[in-house]
Amino acid sequence: MPNPTRIEINCETGVESIIELTDAEVAEMTYAAELAAEKKAEENAKAEADATAKAALLVKLGITADEAKLLLA
Amino acid sequence: MANTFELIASSTVGSGGASSIDFTSIPSTYTDLCLKVSTRHATGSPYLAVAFNGSSASFTYRYLEGSGAAASSGNGSANWSVAINPSSATASIFSNGEIYIPNYAGSTNKSFSADGVTENNGTTAYADLFASLWSNTAAINQITLSAVGGGNFVQYSTAYLYGVKNA
C-alpha cells in the first residue's frame, strides 16, 4: 500500500506537486497523532476534574451554581 | 489606497486525498495573509494544524467553541486551529474557515486569528474562534495545513491563499 501524499504549491512558480510521504514522515505523523491523542485526553481529564471540584465546592458551600453566579456578578 | 486582496495560490485536493497542503515560497510583498479553507477529514474528527516555515513548535492559542449544545473555552501550547468537518458529518458537507495573519513578513512574533465552522445536518456542529501566537520572529514564507493527529483531507477540500495589500 502506498504512503499517503501531500500537496505542495510553490507560490512563486504556481507549480503544484503531489508528493508521496516518506516512511520517516509517516512515522512522524503517527507520532504526532499519538501526542495529539494524549494531549486531548489530558485536556478532557482536566476539564472533568475541574467540573468535579466545582460541584464539590458548591455542595460544601451549600449553594447552587446559579447562586454562585449571582455572588460573582 | 484601498485594501486589496490578491489570490497568491490555491489548491483542490484530488482523488485519494492528501495529508497536507503546503504553500511554499510565499512572497513577502504583502501586508497580511488570509487563508480560506474548506475541508473535510477522511477518517476522524480533528482540528486543523497550522505550521509556519516547516515548524509546528512555539505555537500557543486561546479559543472559544460552541457545539450547538454547549460552549467551551480554553488555551494551549500547540499549533491547533479551527475544527474540520469529521468523517461522521453528513456526506459531502465541508467545514469552512479563515486564518488571518497580519504582518507576516515582519520581524516580530506572529499573532494570527482563525474562525471556522463545521457543517452538519444534525444536532452537533462546531463554531470556533482562535487567537494564536507563533513565538518566532522570522518572516513567514511557508504555510502548511494538516489535520491534528494526521489523516487525510478528502477530495475537493480546498485552500486559497490571499495576499492583502495596504491593510
gemmi code that builds the backbone of each chain (N, CA, C; Angstrom):
import gemmi

chains = {
    "A": [
        ("MET", (0.846, -1.191, 0.000), (0.000, 0.000, 0.000), (0.888, 1.251, 0.000)),
        ("PRO", (0.640, 2.171, -0.923), (1.498, 3.366, -0.973), (1.265, 4.262, 0.239)),
        ("ASN", (2.280, 5.050, 0.555), (2.149, 6.018, 1.646), (1.183, 7.129, 1.245)),
        ("PRO", (0.587, 7.837, 2.230), (-0.268, 8.991, 1.897), (0.533, 10.057, 1.157)),
        ("THR", (-0.169, 10.947, 0.520), (0.512, 12.011, -0.233), (0.257, 13.370, 0.410)),
        ("ARG", (1.079, 14.332, 0.038), (0.859, 15.717, 0.443), (0.916, 16.592, -0.796)),
        ("ILE", (0.286, 17.765, -0.699), (0.279, 18.694, -1.827), (1.222, 19.842, -1.509)),
        ("GLU", (2.063, 20.183, -2.451), (2.962, 21.334, -2.271), (2.747, 22.299, -3.429)),
        ("ILE", (2.460, 23.569, -3.075), (2.253, 24.590, -4.105), (3.332, 25.648, -3.951)),
        ("ASN", (4.129, 25.808, -4.977), (5.152, 26.853, -4.962), (4.496, 28.154, -5.406)),
        ("CYS", (4.419, 29.121, -4.483), (3.678, 30.350, -4.782), (4.411, 31.243, -5.789)),
        ("GLU", (5.696, 31.053, -5.972), (6.430, 31.848, -6.961), (6.177, 31.345, -8.366)),
        ("THR", (6.201, 30.030, -8.516), (6.072, 29.451, -9.864), (4.642, 29.011, -10.166)),
        ("GLY", (3.835, 28.827, -9.131), (2.479, 28.332, -9.331), (2.422, 26.834, -9.564)),
        ("VAL", (3.568, 26.171, -9.463), (3.612, 24.725, -9.728), (3.100, 23.950, -8.515)),
        ("GLU", (2.169, 23.055, -8.749), (1.637, 22.207, -7.677), (2.191, 20.797, -7.830)),
        ("SER", (2.704, 20.251, -6.747), (3.264, 18.898, -6.793), (2.542, 18.015, -5.788)),
        ("ILE", (2.321, 16.782, -6.172), (1.746, 15.799, -5.240), (2.854, 14.823, -4.897)),
        ("ILE", (3.208, 14.802, -3.620), (4.412, 14.088, -3.190), (4.039, 12.988, -2.201)),
        ("GLU", (4.521, 11.789, -2.452), (4.258, 10.693, -1.516), (5.124, 10.883, -0.272)),
        ("LEU", (4.517, 10.717, 0.901), (5.276, 10.877, 2.143), (6.328, 9.785, 2.259)),
        ("THR", (7.464, 10.150, 2.815), (8.499, 9.144, 3.071), (8.089, 8.330, 4.299)),
        ("ASP", (8.752, 7.213, 4.490), (8.456, 6.388, 5.671), (8.709, 7.182, 6.949)),
        ("ALA", (9.753, 8.021, 6.924), (10.076, 8.839, 8.109), (8.947, 9.832, 8.386)),
        ("GLU", (8.402, 10.421, 7.316), (7.300, 11.377, 7.503), (6.045, 10.674, 8.022)),
        ("VAL", (5.812, 9.467, 7.539), (4.648, 8.707, 8.032), (4.832, 8.391, 9.517)),
        ("ALA", (6.054, 8.019, 9.883), (6.333, 7.716, 11.294), (6.135, 8.963, 12.151)),
        ("GLU", (6.588, 10.107, 11.622), (6.444, 11.366, 12.350), (4.966, 11.710, 12.528)),
        ("MET", (4.180, 11.460, 11.478), (2.737, 11.745, 11.524), (2.050, 10.852, 12.560)),
        ("THR", (2.473, 9.595, 12.585), (1.896, 8.656, 13.558), (2.216, 9.104, 14.978)),
        ("TYR", (3.471, 9.532, 15.163), (3.890, 10.011, 16.483), (3.079, 11.246, 16.881)),
        ("ALA", (2.899, 12.157, 15.910), (2.131, 13.383, 16.174), (0.690, 13.029, 16.546)),
        ("ALA", (0.149, 12.009, 15.902), (-1.220, 11.574, 16.205), (-1.314, 11.065, 17.636)),
        ("GLU", (-0.292, 10.302, 18.036), (-0.286, 9.784, 19.410), (-0.193, 10.925, 20.428)),
        ("LEU", (0.693, 11.889, 20.122), (0.840, 13.036, 21.024), (-0.468, 13.825, 21.122)),
        ("ALA", (-1.122, 14.035, 19.957), (-2.379, 14.789, 19.941), (-3.445, 14.071, 20.754)),
        ("ALA", (-3.503, 12.749, 20.621), (-4.497, 11.974, 21.372), (-4.222, 12.076, 22.873)),
        ("GLU", (-2.937, 12.010, 23.211), (-2.544, 12.133, 24.627), (-2.953, 13.493, 25.185)),
        ("LYS", (-2.650, 14.528, 24.404), (-2.929, 15.900, 24.828), (-4.435, 16.104, 25.011)),
        ("LYS", (-5.210, 15.560, 24.062), (-6.667, 15.684, 24.133), (-7.191, 14.975, 25.391)),
        ("ALA", (-6.636, 13.790, 25.659), (-7.064, 13.024, 26.838), (-6.745, 13.801, 28.115)),
        ("GLU", (-5.556, 14.427, 28.130), (-5.172, 15.234, 29.294), (-6.138, 16.398, 29.496)),
        ("GLU", (-6.473, 17.078, 28.376), (-7.398, 18.218, 28.454), (-8.766, 17.771, 28.960)),
        ("ASN", (-9.246, 16.633, 28.445), (-10.551, 16.109, 28.877), (-10.532, 15.761, 30.365)),
        ("ALA", (-9.429, 15.143, 30.793), (-9.313, 14.753, 32.206), (-9.305, 15.995, 33.092)),
        ("LYS", (-8.598, 17.040, 32.644), (-8.524, 18.273, 33.444), (-9.903, 18.929, 33.521)),
        ("ALA", (-10.607, 18.967, 32.387), (-11.939, 19.578, 32.365), (-12.886, 18.823, 33.304)),
        ("GLU", (-12.759, 17.490, 33.288), (-13.605, 16.658, 34.152), (-13.268, 16.892, 35.626)),
        ("ALA", (-11.965, 16.976, 35.916), (-11.525, 17.195, 37.305), (-11.993, 18.567, 37.789)),
        ("ASP", (-11.897, 19.576, 36.915), (-12.345, 20.928, 37.283), (-13.845, 20.940, 37.581)),
        ("ALA", (-14.613, 20.242, 36.729), (-16.074, 20.205, 36.920), (-16.427, 19.506, 38.230)),
        ("THR", (-15.708, 18.422, 38.521), (-15.950, 17.677, 39.766), (-15.615, 18.550, 40.976)),
        ("ALA", (-14.474, 19.251, 40.897), (-14.054, 20.116, 42.014), (-15.064, 21.244, 42.219)),
        ("LYS", (-15.556, 21.783, 41.103), (-16.526, 22.876, 41.187), (-17.820, 22.391, 41.858)),
        ("ALA", (-18.280, 21.216, 41.436), (-19.508, 20.666, 42.012), (-19.334, 20.399, 43.506)),
        ("ALA", (-18.149, 19.876, 43.879), (-17.884, 19.571, 45.291), (-17.873, 20.852, 46.122)),
        ("LEU", (-17.299, 21.915, 45.543), (-17.236, 23.191, 46.265), (-18.634, 23.768, 46.488)),
        ("LEU", (-19.488, 23.645, 45.455), (-20.861, 24.142, 45.593), (-21.589, 23.397, 46.706)),
        ("VAL", (-21.372, 22.084, 46.769), (-22.001, 21.275, 47.825), (-21.487, 21.728, 49.195)),
        ("LYS", (-20.177, 21.945, 49.259), (-19.553, 22.369, 50.515), (-20.117, 23.713, 50.984)),
        ("LEU", (-20.324, 24.622, 50.001), (-20.849, 25.952, 50.339), (-22.363, 25.937, 50.556)),
        ("GLY", (-22.992, 24.875, 50.077), (-24.442, 24.762, 50.232), (-25.216, 25.714, 49.328)),
        ("ILE", (-24.647, 26.019, 48.164), (-25.344, 26.905, 47.217), (-25.393, 26.244, 45.838)),
        ("THR", (-26.274, 26.773, 44.994), (-26.385, 26.244, 43.635), (-25.434, 27.012, 42.713)),
        ("ALA", (-25.280, 26.488, 41.504), (-24.414, 27.159, 40.520), (-24.967, 28.544, 40.181)),
        ("ASP", (-26.293, 28.654, 40.092), (-26.902, 29.960, 39.796), (-26.643, 30.952, 40.929)),
        ("GLU", (-26.699, 30.454, 42.158), (-26.423, 31.333, 43.308), (-24.951, 31.771, 43.319)),
        ("ALA", (-24.073, 30.862, 42.922), (-22.650, 31.208, 42.852), (-22.433, 32.298, 41.805)),
        ("LYS", (-23.132, 32.169, 40.666), (-23.019, 33.185, 39.612), (-23.483, 34.540, 40.135)),
        ("LEU", (-24.559, 34.501, 40.899), (-25.116, 35.733, 41.454), (-24.102, 36.413, 42.391)),
        ("LEU", (-23.413, 35.589, 43.178), (-22.411, 36.125, 44.097), (-21.264, 36.793, 43.352)),
        ("LEU", (-20.919, 36.227, 42.191), (-19.769, 36.724, 41.431), (-20.137, 37.858, 40.482)),
        ("ALA", (-21.446, 38.106, 40.334), (-21.871, 39.131, 39.356), (-21.531, 40.532, 39.848)),
    ],
    "B": [
        ("MET", (-5.157, 54.556, -0.028), (-5.255, 53.497, -1.042), (-6.128, 52.361, -0.500)),
        ("ALA", (-6.965, 51.869, -1.331), (-7.888, 50.818, -0.870), (-7.139, 49.532, -0.532)),
        ("ASN", (-7.663, 48.814, 0.462), (-7.102, 47.499, 0.756), (-7.389, 46.582, -0.415)),
        ("THR", (-6.473, 45.694, -0.715), (-6.688, 44.789, -1.840), (-6.350, 43.358, -1.451)),
        ("PHE", (-7.159, 42.458, -1.906), (-6.897, 41.024, -1.762), (-6.431, 40.500, -3.118)),
        ("GLU", (-5.354, 39.766, -3.109), (-4.894, 39.132, -4.354), (-4.704, 37.644, -4.102)),
        ("LEU", (-5.222, 36.835, -4.993), (-5.032, 35.396, -4.852), (-3.578, 35.065, -5.164)),
        ("ILE", (-2.894, 34.485, -4.185), (-1.494, 34.081, -4.409), (-1.457, 32.681, -5.009)),
        ("ALA", (-2.219, 31.772, -4.392), (-2.244, 30.383, -4.883), (-3.429, 29.662, -4.269)),
        ("SER", (-3.821, 28.586, -4.895), (-4.913, 27.779, -4.343), (-4.678, 26.317, -4.674)),
        ("SER", (-5.392, 25.461, -3.946), (-5.261, 24.038, -4.220), (-6.560, 23.319, -3.912)),
        ("THR", (-6.878, 22.367, -4.737), (-8.027, 21.496, -4.502), (-7.509, 20.065, -4.400)),
        ("VAL", (-7.873, 19.394, -3.326), (-7.391, 18.031, -3.106), (-8.023, 17.088, -4.128)),
        ("GLY", (-7.179, 16.261, -4.698), (-7.657, 15.323, -5.725), (-8.107, 14.001, -5.137)),
        ("SER", (-8.470, 13.094, -6.018), (-8.948, 11.786, -5.561), (-7.829, 11.099, -4.773)),
        ("GLY", (-8.183, 10.407, -3.743), (-7.170, 9.776, -2.905), (-6.845, 10.585, -1.672)),
        ("GLY", (-7.218, 11.892, -1.695), (-6.985, 12.730, -0.516), (-5.549, 13.203, -0.414)),
        ("ALA", (-5.289, 13.993, 0.605), (-3.935, 14.495, 0.854), (-3.781, 14.739, 2.346)),
        ("SER", (-2.599, 14.428, 2.857), (-2.376, 14.590, 4.295), (-2.070, 16.034, 4.665)),
        ("SER", (-1.590, 16.813, 3.700), (-1.318, 18.227, 3.992), (-1.341, 19.050, 2.721)),
        ("ILE", (-1.542, 20.342, 2.906), (-1.474, 21.308, 1.811), (-0.419, 22.322, 2.221)),
        ("ASP", (0.575, 22.461, 1.375), (1.779, 23.208, 1.755), (2.020, 24.343, 0.755)),
        ("PHE", (1.883, 25.588, 1.216), (2.195, 26.735, 0.359), (3.644, 27.143, 0.622)),
        ("THR", (4.482, 27.069, -0.385), (5.898, 27.409, -0.209), (6.242, 28.667, -1.008)),
        ("SER", (7.398, 29.220, -0.727), (7.904, 30.417, -1.430), (6.863, 31.536, -1.482)),
        ("ILE", (6.242, 31.792, -0.336), (5.236, 32.864, -0.272), (5.958, 34.204, -0.377)),
        ("PRO", (5.579, 35.053, -1.318), (6.269, 36.332, -1.468), (6.048, 37.222, -0.239)),
        ("SER", (7.014, 38.087, 0.024), (6.938, 38.941, 1.227), (6.405, 40.328, 0.882)),
        ("THR", (5.744, 40.451, -0.248), (5.366, 41.765, -0.779), (4.006, 42.266, -0.310)),
        ("TYR", (3.341, 41.502, 0.534), (2.018, 41.923, 1.018), (2.121, 42.405, 2.467)),
        ("THR", (1.043, 42.992, 2.944), (0.996, 43.398, 4.343), (0.572, 42.207, 5.219)),
        ("ASP", (-0.502, 41.544, 4.803), (-1.079, 40.439, 5.567), (-1.341, 39.251, 4.641)),
        ("LEU", (-1.612, 38.115, 5.262), (-2.049, 36.941, 4.501), (-3.413, 36.491, 5.010)),
        ("CYS", (-4.208, 35.953, 4.120), (-5.517, 35.432, 4.503), (-5.725, 34.084, 3.810)),
        ("LEU", (-5.998, 33.081, 4.604), (-6.231, 31.744, 4.055), (-7.700, 31.390, 4.195)),
        ("LYS", (-8.302, 30.938, 3.130), (-9.691, 30.468, 3.186), (-9.662, 28.962, 2.940)),
        ("VAL", (-10.228, 28.217, 3.862), (-10.162, 26.764, 3.717), (-11.557, 26.141, 3.782)),
        ("SER", (-11.732, 25.115, 2.993), (-12.957, 24.315, 3.020), (-12.495, 22.869, 3.065)),
        ("THR", (-12.732, 22.214, 4.192), (-12.101, 20.903, 4.383), (-13.055, 19.878, 5.000)),
        ("ARG", (-12.699, 18.648, 4.757), (-13.397, 17.535, 5.395), (-12.349, 16.452, 5.628)),
        ("HIS", (-12.433, 15.783, 6.784), (-11.427, 14.787, 7.133), (-11.906, 13.390, 6.732)),
        ("ALA", (-10.955, 12.565, 6.306), (-11.317, 11.256, 5.766), (-11.728, 10.249, 6.822)),
        ("THR", (-11.139, 10.350, 8.002), (-11.393, 9.283, 8.971), (-11.837, 9.755, 10.349)),
        ("GLY", (-11.289, 10.853, 10.806), (-11.513, 11.201, 12.200), (-12.333, 12.442, 12.409)),
        ("SER", (-12.115, 13.062, 13.536), (-12.847, 14.254, 13.934), (-11.860, 15.266, 14.486)),
        ("PRO", (-10.953, 15.745, 13.645), (-9.831, 16.518, 14.152), (-9.985, 18.023, 14.010)),
        ("TYR", (-8.940, 18.675, 14.371), (-8.807, 20.115, 14.171), (-7.708, 20.364, 13.137)),
        ("LEU", (-7.749, 21.552, 12.580), (-6.726, 21.942, 11.621), (-5.416, 22.223, 12.372)),
        ("ALA", (-4.318, 21.802, 11.794), (-2.997, 22.127, 12.344), (-2.293, 23.043, 11.351)),
        ("VAL", (-1.686, 24.099, 11.884), (-1.015, 25.085, 11.034), (0.469, 25.101, 11.378)),
        ("ALA", (1.313, 25.015, 10.383), (2.758, 25.138, 10.612), (3.298, 26.260, 9.740)),
        ("PHE", (4.248, 27.006, 10.278), (4.886, 28.096, 9.522), (6.347, 27.750, 9.282)),
        ("ASN", (6.802, 27.974, 8.089), (8.209, 27.731, 7.726), (8.649, 26.323, 8.124)),
        ("GLY", (7.725, 25.378, 8.059), (8.063, 23.998, 8.377), (8.105, 23.699, 9.860)),
        ("SER", (7.747, 24.683, 10.686), (7.829, 24.486, 12.134), (6.438, 24.414, 12.761)),
        ("SER", (6.239, 23.418, 13.606), (4.986, 23.338, 14.360), (5.241, 23.631, 15.837)),
        ("ALA", (6.423, 24.171, 16.133), (6.793, 24.479, 17.520), (6.522, 25.946, 17.838)),
        ("SER", (6.453, 26.254, 19.124), (6.319, 27.632, 19.636), (4.972, 28.265, 19.305)),
        ("PHE", (3.956, 27.457, 19.213), (2.597, 27.971, 18.987), (1.812, 27.931, 20.295)),
        ("THR", (1.023, 28.960, 20.531), (0.082, 28.959, 21.647), (-1.260, 29.489, 21.146)),
        ("TYR", (-2.327, 29.147, 21.842), (-3.643, 29.599, 21.384), (-4.612, 29.766, 22.549)),
        ("ARG", (-5.617, 30.590, 22.311), (-6.805, 30.658, 23.163), (-7.994, 30.466, 22.240)),
        ("TYR", (-9.024, 29.791, 22.711), (-10.142, 29.527, 21.814), (-11.486, 29.635, 22.519)),
        ("LEU", (-12.499, 29.884, 21.718), (-13.899, 29.805, 22.130), (-14.559, 28.834, 21.178)),
        ("GLU", (-15.417, 27.970, 21.688), (-16.065, 26.989, 20.816), (-17.506, 26.753, 21.258)),
        ("GLY", (-18.391, 26.677, 20.301), (-19.773, 26.305, 20.574), (-20.119, 25.082, 19.749)),
        ("SER", (-20.889, 24.172, 20.332), (-21.209, 22.929, 19.617), (-22.677, 22.846, 19.221)),
        ("GLY", (-23.454, 23.839, 19.626), (-24.894, 23.747, 19.438), (-25.577, 23.314, 20.727)),
        ("ALA", (-24.798, 22.656, 21.607), (-25.353, 22.222, 22.885), (-24.597, 22.836, 24.055)),
        ("ALA", (-23.326, 23.142, 23.838), (-22.512, 23.661, 24.937), (-21.477, 24.627, 24.392)),
        ("ALA", (-21.015, 25.492, 25.274), (-19.936, 26.413, 24.917), (-18.719, 26.086, 25.755)),
        ("SER", (-17.553, 26.240, 25.172), (-16.337, 25.979, 25.932), (-15.259, 26.969, 25.520)),
        ("SER", (-14.239, 27.034, 26.332), (-13.116, 27.911, 26.022), (-11.875, 27.312, 26.646)),
        ("GLY", (-10.722, 27.780, 26.230), (-9.507, 27.237, 26.813), (-8.278, 27.794, 26.138)),
        ("ASN", (-7.171, 27.228, 26.484), (-5.922, 27.650, 25.856), (-4.963, 26.471, 25.834)),
        ("GLY", (-3.917, 26.602, 25.065), (-2.968, 25.505, 24.981), (-1.701, 25.909, 24.259)),
        ("SER", (-0.748, 25.004, 24.278), (0.511, 25.226, 23.576), (0.603, 24.195, 22.461)),
        ("ALA", (0.070, 24.540, 21.327), (0.101, 23.637, 20.173), (-0.320, 24.431, 18.944)),
        ("ASN", (-0.103, 23.865, 17.788), (-0.431, 24.583, 16.547), (-1.832, 24.211, 16.055)),
        ("TRP", (-2.749, 24.028, 17.005), (-4.110, 23.663, 16.645), (-4.894, 24.883, 16.188)),
        ("SER", (-5.858, 24.631, 15.312), (-6.744, 25.719, 14.904), (-8.162, 25.169, 14.751)),
        ("VAL", (-8.941, 25.792, 13.901), (-10.381, 25.506, 13.864), (-10.715, 24.048, 13.504)),
        ("ALA", (-11.923, 23.634, 13.876), (-12.366, 22.258, 13.657), (-12.585, 21.969, 12.167)),
        ("ILE", (-12.355, 20.736, 11.817), (-12.555, 20.262, 10.439), (-13.797, 19.371, 10.430)),
        ("ASN", (-14.573, 19.418, 9.345), (-15.715, 18.518, 9.285), (-15.244, 17.069, 9.406)),
        ("PRO", (-15.795, 16.346, 10.379), (-15.367, 14.963, 10.574), (-15.997, 14.027, 9.547)),
        ("SER", (-15.459, 12.836, 9.473), (-15.997, 11.859, 8.531), (-17.419, 11.452, 8.911)),
        ("SER", (-17.788, 11.694, 10.188), (-19.137, 11.311, 10.635), (-20.197, 12.351, 10.248)),
        ("ALA", (-19.756, 13.515, 9.764), (-20.732, 14.551, 9.381), (-21.484, 14.104, 8.131)),
        ("THR", (-22.611, 14.748, 7.904), (-23.418, 14.435, 6.734), (-22.544, 14.393, 5.476)),
        ("ALA", (-22.768, 13.398, 4.658), (-21.917, 13.174, 3.482), (-21.822, 14.410, 2.605)),
        ("SER", (-20.632, 14.611, 2.071), (-20.360, 15.661, 1.077), (-20.447, 17.081, 1.623)),
        ("ILE", (-20.517, 17.219, 2.937), (-20.548, 18.557, 3.522), (-19.156, 18.877, 4.079)),
        ("PHE", (-18.716, 20.099, 3.847), (-17.376, 20.511, 4.246), (-17.449, 21.625, 5.293)),
        ("SER", (-16.433, 21.675, 6.148), (-16.294, 22.809, 7.060), (-15.667, 23.964, 6.292)),
        ("ASN", (-15.776, 25.153, 6.839), (-15.041, 26.257, 6.221), (-14.441, 27.137, 7.304)),
        ("GLY", (-13.368, 27.795, 6.938), (-12.692, 28.625, 7.920), (-11.781, 29.639, 7.272)),
        ("GLU", (-11.365, 30.578, 8.085), (-10.442, 31.610, 7.607), (-9.339, 31.804, 8.637)),
        ("ILE", (-8.130, 31.913, 8.152), (-6.989, 32.218, 9.022), (-6.392, 33.525, 8.523)),
        ("TYR", (-6.278, 34.494, 9.426), (-5.769, 35.809, 9.019), (-4.446, 36.057, 9.742)),
        ("ILE", (-3.411, 36.355, 8.966), (-2.068, 36.523, 9.529), (-1.562, 37.929, 9.191)),
        ("PRO", (-1.695, 38.860, 10.134), (-1.195, 40.207, 9.859), (0.326, 40.280, 9.996)),
        ("ASN", (0.934, 41.191, 9.289), (2.379, 41.469, 9.430), (3.228, 40.204, 9.347)),
        ("TYR", (2.882, 39.341, 8.393), (3.527, 38.025, 8.302), (5.006, 38.105, 7.916)),
        ("ALA", (5.380, 39.223, 7.290), (6.768, 39.345, 6.826), (7.602, 40.205, 7.768)),
        ("GLY", (7.006, 40.601, 8.889), (7.712, 41.452, 9.832), (8.717, 40.670, 10.678)),
        ("SER", (9.367, 41.377, 11.595), (10.424, 40.738, 12.389), (10.031, 40.611, 13.856)),
        ("THR", (8.716, 40.556, 14.106), (8.248, 40.329, 15.477), (7.529, 38.980, 15.523)),
        ("ASN", (7.172, 38.535, 16.732), (6.388, 37.304, 16.842), (5.089, 37.457, 16.051)),
        ("LYS", (4.561, 36.350, 15.555), (3.411, 36.427, 14.646), (2.111, 36.023, 15.352)),
        ("SER", (1.255, 37.000, 15.577), (-0.074, 36.676, 16.086), (-0.987, 36.449, 14.888)),
        ("PHE", (-1.959, 35.582, 15.034), (-2.915, 35.365, 13.950), (-4.230, 34.873, 14.533)),
        ("SER", (-5.281, 35.026, 13.755), (-6.600, 34.620, 14.239), (-7.222, 33.643, 13.256)),
        ("ALA", (-8.155, 32.874, 13.751), (-8.851, 31.924, 12.883), (-10.295, 31.805, 13.331)),
        ("ASP", (-11.173, 31.703, 12.388), (-12.559, 31.377, 12.721), (-13.033, 30.313, 11.748)),
        ("GLY", (-13.938, 29.484, 12.231), (-14.392, 28.402, 11.364), (-15.642, 27.745, 11.898)),
        ("VAL", (-16.321, 27.064, 11.006), (-17.498, 26.297, 11.408), (-17.463, 24.935, 10.729)),
        ("THR", (-17.897, 23.935, 11.447), (-18.163, 22.658, 10.791), (-19.626, 22.708, 10.379)),
        ("GLU", (-19.985, 21.887, 9.435), (-21.377, 21.896, 8.982), (-21.905, 20.480, 8.998)),
        ("ASN", (-23.177, 20.358, 9.376), (-23.719, 19.032, 9.584), (-25.237, 19.106, 9.580)),
        ("ASN", (-25.880, 18.178, 8.935), (-27.332, 18.102, 9.008), (-27.679, 17.242, 10.220)),
        ("GLY", (-27.447, 17.800, 11.401), (-27.628, 17.058, 12.642), (-27.607, 18.025, 13.800)),
        ("THR", (-27.563, 17.494, 15.005), (-27.684, 18.375, 16.163), (-26.360, 18.983, 16.586)),
        ("THR", (-25.247, 18.393, 16.158), (-23.952, 18.908, 16.611), (-23.121, 19.434, 15.453)),
        ("ALA", (-22.724, 20.674, 15.577), (-21.763, 21.269, 14.651), (-21.027, 22.337, 15.442)),
        ("TYR", (-19.795, 22.577, 15.082), (-18.950, 23.445, 15.903), (-18.677, 24.787, 15.241)),
        ("ALA", (-18.624, 25.815, 16.076), (-18.153, 27.130, 15.648), (-16.968, 27.465, 16.537)),
        ("ASP", (-15.876, 27.867, 15.919), (-14.641, 28.115, 16.668), (-14.073, 29.492, 16.385)),
        ("LEU", (-13.502, 30.072, 17.413), (-12.676, 31.273, 17.255), (-11.342, 30.998, 17.935)),
        ("PHE", (-10.272, 31.219, 17.228), (-8.937, 31.005, 17.792), (-8.124, 32.293, 17.700)),
        ("ALA", (-7.464, 32.637, 18.794), (-6.445, 33.690, 18.773), (-5.127, 32.988, 19.061)),
        ("SER", (-4.204, 33.075, 18.127), (-2.985, 32.269, 18.235), (-1.732, 33.118, 18.112)),
        ("LEU", (-0.656, 32.545, 18.590), (0.635, 33.230, 18.507), (1.703, 32.220, 18.121)),
        ("TRP", (2.503, 32.615, 17.129), (3.713, 31.844, 16.816), (4.872, 32.670, 17.348)),
        ("SER", (5.515, 32.190, 18.404), (6.592, 32.961, 19.037), (7.888, 32.767, 18.259)),
        ("ASN", (7.908, 33.386, 17.115), (9.068, 33.296, 16.238), (9.093, 34.585, 15.408)),
        ("THR", (10.265, 35.181, 15.280), (10.343, 36.490, 14.613), (10.643, 36.384, 13.109)),
        ("ALA", (10.775, 35.174, 12.607), (11.100, 35.014, 11.176), (9.912, 35.416, 10.307)),
        ("ALA", (10.208, 35.939, 9.147), (9.146, 36.210, 8.175), (8.550, 34.875, 7.714)),
        ("ILE", (7.247, 34.849, 7.562), (6.599, 33.595, 7.143), (6.685, 33.469, 5.620)),
        ("ASN", (7.307, 32.376, 5.170), (7.365, 32.142, 3.720), (6.802, 30.787, 3.324)),
        ("GLN", (6.297, 30.075, 4.332), (5.707, 28.761, 4.052), (4.591, 28.496, 5.063)),
        ("ILE", (3.464, 28.034, 4.575), (2.345, 27.670, 5.461), (1.908, 26.251, 5.117)),
        ("THR", (1.851, 25.406, 6.127), (1.429, 24.026, 5.909), (0.158, 23.752, 6.709)),
        ("LEU", (-0.840, 23.265, 6.039), (-2.099, 22.904, 6.685), (-2.210, 21.389, 6.734)),
        ("SER", (-2.512, 20.871, 7.895), (-2.742, 19.432, 8.009), (-3.794, 19.231, 9.096)),
        ("ALA", (-4.047, 17.992, 9.450), (-5.028, 17.716, 10.497), (-4.295, 17.306, 11.766)),
        ("VAL", (-4.741, 17.830, 12.891), (-4.174, 17.393, 14.172), (-4.388, 15.882, 14.274)),
        ("GLY", (-3.334, 15.170, 14.523), (-3.459, 13.718, 14.620), (-3.300, 13.001, 13.306)),
        ("GLY", (-3.036, 13.761, 12.238), (-2.784, 13.132, 10.938), (-4.048, 12.747, 10.193)),
        ("GLY", (-3.900, 11.888, 9.223), (-5.021, 11.507, 8.365), (-5.137, 12.449, 7.188)),
        ("ASN", (-6.070, 12.129, 6.306), (-6.176, 12.854, 5.034), (-7.343, 13.831, 4.973)),
        ("PHE", (-7.117, 14.938, 4.260), (-8.237, 15.748, 3.780), (-8.850, 14.990, 2.597)),
        ("VAL", (-10.159, 15.025, 2.483), (-10.793, 14.289, 1.389), (-10.739, 15.097, 0.086)),
        ("GLN", (-11.050, 14.408, -0.992), (-11.113, 15.049, -2.310), (-12.083, 16.244, -2.268)),
        ("TYR", (-11.718, 17.268, -2.966), (-12.481, 18.531, -3.099), (-12.313, 19.475, -1.901)),
        ("SER", (-11.507, 19.075, -0.913), (-11.125, 20.060, 0.105), (-10.302, 21.134, -0.612)),
        ("THR", (-10.446, 22.381, -0.177), (-9.725, 23.455, -0.879), (-9.029, 24.385, 0.104)),
        ("ALA", (-7.991, 25.031, -0.379), (-7.310, 26.086, 0.390), (-6.930, 27.188, -0.585)),
        ("TYR", (-7.294, 28.411, -0.251), (-6.972, 29.577, -1.086), (-6.144, 30.531, -0.234)),
        ("LEU", (-4.998, 30.911, -0.732), (-4.116, 31.837, -0.011), (-4.152, 33.204, -0.700)),
        ("TYR", (-4.564, 34.209, 0.068), (-4.631, 35.576, -0.464), (-3.572, 36.449, 0.200)),
        ("GLY", (-3.017, 37.353, -0.568), (-2.177, 38.399, -0.022), (-3.017, 39.659, 0.110)),
        ("VAL", (-2.820, 40.379, 1.208), (-3.577, 41.604, 1.436), (-2.606, 42.765, 1.383)),
        ("LYS", (-2.878, 43.708, 0.519), (-2.024, 44.895, 0.393), (-2.672, 46.082, 1.089)),
        ("ASN", (-1.866, 46.937, 1.626), (-2.342, 48.198, 2.199), (-3.305, 47.995, 3.363)),
        ("ALA", (-3.137, 46.937, 4.118), (-4.069, 46.671, 5.217), (-3.854, 47.682, 6.338)),
    ],
}
model = gemmi.Model(1)
for chain_id, residues in chains.items():
    chain = gemmi.Chain(chain_id)
    for i, (resn, *xyz) in enumerate(residues, 1):
        res = gemmi.Residue()
        res.name, res.seqid = resn, gemmi.SeqId(i, " ")
        for name, pos in zip(("N", "CA", "C"), xyz):
            atom = gemmi.Atom()
            atom.name, atom.element = name, gemmi.Element(name[0])
            atom.pos, atom.b_iso = gemmi.Position(*pos), 0.0
            res.add_atom(atom)
        chain.add_residue(res)
    model.add_chain(chain)
structure = gemmi.Structure()
structure.add_model(model)
structure.setup_entities()
